[in-house]
Amino acid sequence: MATITLYGPAPSSYVRTARMTCVEKGVSHELAPIALGSDAHRALHPFCKVPILEHGAVRLYETQAIVRYLDAAFPGPSLVPSDPTAMATMEQWISVHNCYLYQHLIKDYAFVYIGAQLQGQAPDVAKAKAAVPGMEHDLGLVERGLEGKAWLAGTSFSLADLMLAPVVATIALFPEGGPVLDRLANVRRWLTAIEKRESGSLLDPPRG
């Protein structure tokens, strides 16, 4: 069987989602580096995003397409609920992540610290704190969505959990993010449950 290759940097939450999906489906993969923004990158993804999947003759970009492919192409427990309401709920959370939550938690907040670390500079703490209300709003929705439920879509672990979990795990590493999560019992319980799964070893971004 052809090897699954995922292109992208290991710290990327989208890359972690794709890799965790591989683990959940029980299929091995290799992570290949790519020079972000290079001609080689643009040849694989016209918008220079990550990850990109190659599997034999199959090449896909966009994380949602990649994880759908991995779930459908390989045996093992399905990561898409069969119940129509649960499936729609899964899709709703994935859309919330892509349209709002990633912007508020990663671009507006985590990148303040990550960018400063990469440049060897002190972070703009005021800018990070200004992002906290948006973070609290979005995670409040997740908190209420998990009320009385093990997973975002209901009783079964799904692609929605795999999409949101790396982003939530990332903000826990920074000064304002951890306290926000500590006030959200359902989100903390959910994240701890994912940490205990085999795929949970890829949940946190690599450091150093």
Summary of the structure (lengths in Angstrom):
residues: 208
radius of gyration: 16.9
end to end distance: 33.8
largest distance: 51.0
contacts: 666
relative contact order: 0.15
helix: 58%
strand: 9%
